Structure formats: structure tokens, C-alpha cells
Amino acid sequence: MTALDHYLLRAYLDGELDAAASEAFELLLLERPDLAEMVDADSALRLGLASAAKAAGGSAADPAAGAGANVVPLHRPARWAPLAMAASLLLAVGVGGGWLLRVPPQVAGGAQLLYVDKTRSGDAATAARVGATRPVVLMVPVAQLDACEARIEVQQPGRAPLVTTAVPDEYGYASVVIAAGALQGGQALVRVSCGDGAAAEYPIEIKPAS
Amino acid sequence: MADADTESPMQGSGASFDALMRCVPGLRALLLRMTRDVEATNDLAQEVTFAAWQAIQAGRLRDAAALPAYALQCARNAALAHARKPRPATFDELPEAESAWAERQPTPLECCEEGEIRALARQVLAELPTERDRALIRGFYVDGRGKPELMAEFELGKDQFDRVISRARGRMRELMLEKLNAGKRAVGGSAAAPLPFRSNTGASR
């Protein structure tokens, strides 16, 4: 295939050609089995990965997990695999009084992801529905250029804070596990700090799952 | 009785049948892209191919250069019709053509069962070098997220994004070809397709 073929193929598959160019490429496709194979490969990749995700139990589950990997269903797959890995490596160790952020014995089976989205405004609370019967894997951004062990604190009005330390992954996210029922409905504040630096604060609105 | 490859431009000739068969991989690829359904693609590809063949035999398609455009339009119509009805029509009235269809060279994707496609896709994903690449592929193919959104999230330039996607597509094609070739080796010695075939409609005789 020529460089032009590759360019047209990619543009076609990514939906970047206009109607006339798409039709011209499709006519070319009928005369070029090698191009057809590439289009088939794209379709097969889509079908295969979707099928694997479905088999793994959720549209966003890790399709690569079918071979026995530790799987936790997530709604944001782009962040999910490192989180599951981090969770499985027992990154959370409780040190606070009263409540503890701790690692439940079997996280992977039914844990629920709570993802603090750093791309949103810090003033806007991320709403999350949290069930009382499943542990929660909490993923928080650690805004720190240098490597650090982050101190993570989850505060809720009228309750003792959950506190732990965790090492962020390569994407700058730290993963901690909260025991089932440890979060109650209402406002929560996630505070993340490294060393003596100022803490970043992320408001979360916890809504009991129906 | 004349053979089906008796020379007459685009009228049941062996050359026209060959030309039509050359379109099949592209037709299948287009149909799969339109329907996202392998079984429907199998049925519709036969339907479209036979429809085009009937058009050739009936003399409605005389210009060989018009064949791809005709087949493309048939494929679009078939995909639209498929979307409107639960099952595609079957064409069991062309037994000899069915036989020729079964003996043609399959595309790599046709050699893969659903479970094998899934396994190959997983392998492609697992072979990507970084978790970022895997997350990108999952976001694009599994969750159907847009290219601009993923580029922003992963802080990737267009070239970087295209490189990851192209690598995954290319590897998937390689794996499917390997599977096809492995299948060929496993059934070594099979006879070549008996082309040109005779039409049972008599239109070309």
C-alpha cells in the first residue's frame, strides 16, 4: 500500500472523508482486496473488543481481562486498568481514627469505581451513586510533578475522616479502596496532598444507589 | 450448448464472474462496516453478489467499469433493507452459484469464528506497549468515544493518535492473515475453485 492509500484508509475509517470522497474510496475498496482487509481488520477489532468487553461483564470493562485478569467494572475505561491494578496491589492502608480506608479482602468481584475527574472545574462537585453493599475504588488525581506518596483524605460532615496514603500511578492518579457502607449520602470532600504542599480539594456528591 | 464464458461483454462471461468475485472482499468489508454483524454480512454479501451476477446475465450491466459502482449501490440498498427487516432474504434459487460462492477464496475475516475474533482482538490489545495505548484503543473501539475527545484526554497529537490506532489495525490484519494461512496449510491439497462456472439460468448460453 502506498502512503496515499494509508492516508485515505485512515481518513475513511475515522470518518474524516466527506460523502463524495467516501464513495470514491468505497469504489476503490471494491477493487482492492488489500484495502478491504484493512477495513475488515478495523471492524474485527471493534467487534472483537466489544464482544470481549461484553463477555467480561460490562461495556467498559477491560477486554483484555478475559484471560483471568483482575477485573473491576468501570465507567471510565481510559482510567480503569491502572486503577484495578493499583487496587489489587493494596495501595490503601488506613491510618485514621474511627473510619479507615482499607482494602477489602475481595475487591475485584463487585467493587464500584468512584473517579474524581480533574478535567472538570474544581468548584463543581462530581456526583456519584454509591451502593451500600459494595466496596468503592476511589481514584483521585495527584497534582504533583515529582514522585510522592500522597495523603488522601475523604471528609463527610458529621463523620470522622477517612485517611490513607497512596502512590500515584503513571497517569498521576492514586487509587484507594473504601469499605462497603463507609460512604454516606451527601457532600464529601476529597483532599489530596503531597509532603508539605497545599492540599488539592475535590468536592463529591454521594448519592445512595437506588 | 455454449459455455458460460462465451465471449460477450459483461454477459455471464468467466471474466465478468472473476471481476465480480474480485469485488467480494470489498463488498464484505463495506457490509460489515455498515451492519456490524458478521452473520448478516455473510448473507448480504451473497445476496448482493448474486444480484450483480443476475444483472450481468440479464444484460443490465454491460460496462465492466460500472461493476464496482453497481455493486456498491446494491450493498448500500441491501444494508438499508437489512436494517428495516429482521432477516435478510436468502437466495437458494441459484444452487450452482451457491457452490461457486462456497469455493471462492475466503477473506481473512471469514476464517475467524466469533470467539477467535475476540481472542485476536484481545491479543492485539495485550501486545500494545503501554497502558495508555490500550486505554486509547478501548475508548475508541469499545466505548465509541470520538477522536478529539480521546486526543484531549490523553494529551496526544493527531499523529500520535493515528500511530496507535494504525498499529492496532495493522496487527489485527496480520493476525487474521496468519489465521487464514494456517487454515490453508491445515487443508493443503484442496482443489482450486472450478471457474468459470455455468449458469443455471441459461441467460449466457
Interface residues (C-beta under 8 A of the other chain):
Chain A: H6 R10 L13 D14 E23 E26 L27 L29 L30 E31 R32 P33 L35 A36 E37 M38 V39 D40 A41 D42 S43 A44 L45 R46 L47 G48 L49 A50 S51 A52 A53 A55 S59 A60 D62 P63 A64 G66 A67 P77 A78 R79 W80 A81 P82 T119 E170 Y171
Chain B: R22 C23 P25 G26 L27 R28 A29 L30 L32 R33 R36 V38 P68 A69 A71 L72 T107 P108 L109 C112 E114 I117 R118 A119 L120 A121 R122 V124 L125 A126 E131 R132 R134 A135 L136 I137 R138 G139 Y141 V142 D143 K147 L150 E153 F154 D162 I165 S166 A168 R169 G170 M172 R173 M176 L177
